[in-house]
Amino acid sequence: MKAYLMLLDGSVFEGTAHGDFKETVCEIAYNTAMAGYVEALTDPANMGQGMLMSYPLIGGAGICKEDFESDSVKAAALLVHELCSAPSNFRSEGTLEELLKEYGVPCISDLDTRAIVRHLGKNGAMKGILTADISDKEALLKKVKETEVVPSLKEASLKEVTVFGAENQGASVAFFDFGTQKSVIDQFIARDCKVTVYPADTKAEEILKANPQVIFLSEGPGNPNDYTEQVEAVKVLKESGIPMLAVGLGHELLALAEGAKVEKMHTGHHGSNYPVSVPHLGKAFLTVQNHSYAVSEENLPESIEIMANNVNDGSVEAMRLKNKPIISVQFHPAAKVGPQSTDFIYDEILALAKEAK
């Protein structure tokens, strides 16, 4: 069956319907990763997004639910050039299309993904609609304009306080969950930490009552400027003196709590090959990123020190708060699929916790 992607500016791209196809409005974000489509689809940071994969063939390794980063597929839709129907991998448990149908996710294949990426790169990220009928374009555009795509942090995070690695003897980590990936928790577990995960609507006082040695602010979906409740909680947490590491959305919430601005990017960063320059180390790293907003350097509070910038566009990639044991990064340190060279950031925050102890 023919299917179409219509963008907010009226551009139309034709393809073939797959998955659990239905008319769907979502934010279109292109992803530059060559692998890790299962991890990306199940990343809560992709809630409300139509994932446009720039790599031409997707699904060649099939799917393995052991690679899930959450309990289900979180992306709103998948857009690809070619959807592999005959995967070949010893771990494969089925096809990508079967996974999409199981979790009710629509897909369009046979798209000119290169043309769409170039279009978004020129005109900026925008909403779009997946549809099988473009006979009434005005009605479709009206629907795109009027439909708000607002991810829910409550839906993205765990629903109740959960402890991981209860038997571990290392640092106790209070994990403020805004929609994290399971592999991030695994990074702390691998370092012998006891990790207590708190839902996104948890009050700061409840977290501090547990007297953790480290506070972690997780990645997640959506516009950080909408999350006033979480920003207020972070304001309290950062004044506690407890060492804190913030990643992704957590990095943006920390910036807002400190009085900085966070603005929407032209296209965002979604993929596993974004170069980051770290001047104080004299190095650059390839990183995994998944965000549509970034900390602005305009009128930056004096309390914030920038530690790293994106090589491509100069956006803020890491910062620390002066006179506080708090560091944050926009990218994902040691993501499950992608470069692992920035995993030292976890060791740095645990070292700060050890010093504080």
C-alpha positions in Angstrom: 0.0 0.0 0.0 1.2 3.5 -0.8 1.9 5.8 2.1 3.1 9.4 2.4 5.0 11.6 4.7 3.7 15.2 4.6 5.8 17.8 6.5 4.5 20.9 8.1 5.7 23.0 5.2 3.6 21.0 2.7 6.4 18.9 1.3 5.3 15.3 0.4 7.4 12.2 0.1 6.0 8.9 -1.2 6.8 5.4 0.1 5.2 2.1 1.2 3.2 1.4 4.3 4.6 -1.1 6.9 4.2 -2.0 10.5 0.9 -1.1 12.2 0.2 1.6 9.7 -2.2 4.4 10.7 -2.4 8.1 10.3 0.2 9.6 12.8 1.4 13.1 13.6 4.9 13.3 15.1 8.0 15.3 15.2 10.4 14.2 12.4 14.0 13.7 13.6 16.7 12.2 11.4 19.1 9.8 13.0 22.6 9.4 11.6 23.5 6.0 13.3 24.3 3.0 11.1 23.3 0.5 13.8 21.3 0.3 17.0 17.8 0.8 15.6 16.3 -1.5 18.3 18.0 0.6 21.1 16.8 3.8 19.4 13.2 2.7 19.0 13.0 1.7 22.6 14.8 4.8 24.0 12.2 6.9 26.0 13.9 10.1 24.7 12.3 9.3 21.3 8.7 9.5 22.6 6.6 11.5 20.2 9.2 11.3 17.4 9.1 9.9 13.9 12.6 8.4 13.6 14.0 9.0 10.1 17.0 6.7 9.6 19.5 8.2 7.2 21.4 4.9 6.8 19.7 3.3 3.7 19.1 -0.3 5.0 17.4 -0.9 8.4 16.5 -4.2 10.0 19.3 -6.4 8.6 20.2 -7.8 12.0 16.6 -8.5 12.9 15.5 -7.7 16.5 16.5 -9.0 19.9 14.5 -7.9 22.9 17.5 -8.3 25.1 18.7 -5.0 23.5 15.6 -3.0 24.6 16.4 0.2 26.4 13.0 0.3 28.1 9.9 -1.9 28.4 8.5 -1.2 24.9 9.0 0.7 21.6 8.7 4.4 22.4 9.2 6.1 19.0 5.9 7.2 17.4 6.9 6.1 13.9 9.8 4.7 11.8 10.8 6.1 8.4 13.4 4.3 6.2 14.7 3.9 2.7 14.7 0.1 2.8 13.2 -2.2 5.4 14.9 -5.5 5.5 12.5 -8.4 5.5 15.0 -11.3 5.7 17.4 -10.5 8.6 20.6 -12.5 9.2 22.0 -12.6 12.7 22.4 -15.4 15.2 20.7 -13.3 17.9 17.7 -12.4 15.8 14.2 -13.2 17.2 12.2 -11.9 14.3 11.9 -9.1 11.8 11.8 -5.4 12.5 8.3 -5.2 10.9 7.0 -7.9 13.3 8.3 -5.7 16.2 6.6 -2.6 14.8 3.3 -4.5 14.5 3.6 -5.9 18.0 3.9 -2.4 19.5 1.5 -0.6 17.2 4.1 1.5 15.4 3.6 2.7 11.8 6.4 2.7 9.3 7.0 4.0 5.8 9.8 2.4 3.6 11.0 3.2 0.1 11.3 6.8 1.0 14.0 9.1 -0.5 15.5 9.5 3.0 18.5 11.5 1.6 16.1 14.1 0.1 14.2 14.4 3.4 17.4 14.8 5.4 18.6 17.5 3.1 15.2 19.2 3.3 15.2 19.2 7.1 18.8 20.2 7.2 17.9 23.3 5.2 14.6 24.2 6.7 14.9 22.8 10.2 13.2 20.1 12.2 9.4 20.1 11.9 6.3 18.0 12.5 4.8 15.8 9.9 2.0 13.3 9.3 2.1 9.7 8.0 -0.9 9.0 5.9 -2.2 6.8 3.1 -4.4 9.5 1.6 -3.1 13.0 0.5 -6.2 14.0 -1.5 -7.1 16.7 1.0 -3.7 18.4 1.7 -5.3 21.4 3.5 -7.0 19.2 6.0 -3.8 17.2 6.6 -1.8 20.4 7.2 -4.4 21.7 9.6 -4.2 18.5 11.5 -0.4 18.7 11.7 -0.5 22.3 12.9 -3.2 21.7 15.5 -1.8 18.4 16.9 0.6 19.0 19.8 3.4 16.4 20.2 4.2 16.7 23.9 5.9 13.7 25.5 5.0 12.8 29.1 7.9 12.4 31.6 5.6 10.4 33.8 5.1 7.9 30.9 8.8 8.0 30.0 10.1 7.2 33.5 9.7 4.3 35.8 6.4 4.4 37.7 7.7 3.7 41.2 10.9 3.8 43.2 13.0 0.8 42.2 16.3 -0.4 43.5 19.0 -2.0 41.3 22.2 -3.7 42.6 20.9 -3.8 46.2 23.7 -6.2 47.0 26.5 -3.9 45.7 29.0 -2.3 48.1 29.9 0.8 46.1 28.4 4.3 46.1 24.7 4.8 46.6 23.2 6.6 43.5 19.9 8.5 43.5 18.8 8.1 39.9 16.3 10.8 39.0 14.6 9.2 36.0 13.2 11.4 33.2 13.2 8.6 30.7 16.5 6.8 30.9 17.9 3.9 29.0 18.5 0.7 30.8 22.2 0.7 29.7 22.8 3.8 31.8 21.7 2.1 34.9 24.0 -0.8 33.9 27.0 1.6 33.8 26.6 2.3 37.5 25.8 -1.4 38.4 29.1 -2.4 36.6 30.9 0.0 39.0 29.4 -1.8 42.1 26.9 1.0 42.8 23.5 0.6 44.5 21.1 2.5 42.3 17.7 3.7 43.5 15.6 5.0 40.6 13.1 7.7 41.3 10.2 8.6 39.0 10.1 11.9 37.2 7.5 13.4 39.6 9.5 12.6 42.8 10.0 15.6 45.2 13.6 16.6 45.9 13.1 16.1 49.6 12.3 12.4 49.1 15.5 11.9 47.2 17.6 13.8 49.8 16.0 11.9 52.7 17.7 8.7 51.4 21.1 10.5 51.9 22.7 9.3 48.6 26.3 9.7 47.7 25.6 10.6 44.1 22.7 12.2 42.4 22.1 11.4 38.7 19.8 13.4 36.4 18.9 11.2 33.4 18.2 11.8 29.8 14.6 11.9 28.5 12.2 13.3 25.9 10.7 16.7 25.1 11.2 20.4 25.7 13.0 21.0 29.1 11.3 24.4 29.3 8.0 22.7 29.9 9.2 20.8 32.9 9.0 23.5 35.6 8.3 20.9 38.4 11.5 19.0 37.6 13.5 22.3 37.3 12.4 23.3 40.8 13.4 19.9 42.2 16.8 20.2 40.6 17.3 23.6 42.2 16.9 22.0 45.6 19.1 19.0 44.7 22.0 21.0 43.4 22.2 23.0 46.7 22.6 19.8 48.8 26.4 19.5 48.2 26.0 15.9 47.0 28.0 15.2 43.9 25.8 15.2 40.8 26.1 14.0 37.2 23.5 15.2 34.6 23.1 13.7 31.1 21.0 14.7 28.1 17.7 16.2 29.3 19.2 16.2 32.8 22.0 18.5 31.6 19.4 20.9 30.2 17.3 20.9 33.4 20.4 21.6 35.4 21.2 24.6 33.2 17.7 25.9 33.6 17.9 25.5 37.4 21.1 27.5 37.4 19.5 30.3 35.4 20.7 29.5 31.9 18.6 29.4 28.7 17.8 26.3 26.8 16.7 26.7 23.2 15.5 24.5 20.4 18.1 23.5 17.8 17.8 23.8 14.0 17.6 20.0 13.6 18.9 18.6 16.8 21.5 15.9 17.3 20.4 12.3 16.8 22.9 9.6 16.1 26.2 8.0 17.1 28.9 10.1 15.4 28.8 13.6 16.8 32.3 15.1 17.5 32.9 16.8 20.8 36.0 18.9 21.6 37.3 18.9 25.3 40.0 21.6 25.4 41.1 20.9 29.0 41.9 17.3 28.0 43.4 18.3 24.6 41.1 15.7 23.0 38.0 15.3 20.9 35.6 12.4 21.1 32.9 10.9 18.9 29.7 10.7 20.9 26.1 9.3 20.9 23.5 12.0 21.1 19.7 12.3 21.1 18.3 15.7 21.7 16.5 18.6 20.0 17.4 21.3 22.6 20.7 22.8 23.7 22.1 25.1 26.4 22.6 28.6 25.1 25.9 30.4 25.8 24.1 33.7 25.6 24.0 35.5 29.0 25.4 32.4 30.6 25.5 32.6 34.5 29.0 33.1 35.9 28.5 30.0 38.0 28.6 27.8 34.9 31.9 26.8 33.3 31.7 25.3 29.8 33.9 22.2 29.5 33.2 21.0 26.0 31.6 22.1 22.7 30.3 20.4 19.6 32.9 20.5 16.8 30.2 20.8 14.1 28.0 23.6 15.4 29.7 24.8 18.6 26.8 23.9 20.9 27.4 23.3 24.6 28.3 19.7 25.2 29.5 19.7 28.8 29.7 22.0 31.8 30.4 22.1 35.5 29.1 24.4 38.3 31.9 26.4 39.9 32.4 25.6 43.6 30.0 22.6 43.4 30.8 18.9 42.7 28.4 19.0 39.7 29.2 18.1 36.1 26.9 17.5 33.2 27.1 16.4 29.5 24.7 16.7 26.6 25.8 13.5 25.0 25.4 9.9 26.3 28.6 8.6 27.9 29.4 5.1 26.8 26.1 4.4 25.1 25.3 0.8 24.4 25.7 1.2 20.6 28.4 3.7 19.7 31.7 5.0 21.0 32.7 4.0 24.5 35.6 6.4 25.0 33.7 8.8 27.3 32.8 6.3 30.0 35.4 8.0 32.2 32.7 10.5 33.1 31.0 7.9 35.3 34.4 7.3 37.1 34.8 11.1 37.6 31.6 11.5 39.4 32.2 8.5 41.6 35.7 9.9 42.4 34.0 13.1 43.5 31.7 11.1 45.7 34.6 9.2 47.2 36.3 12.6 48.0 33.1 13.9 49.6 32.8 10.8 51.7 
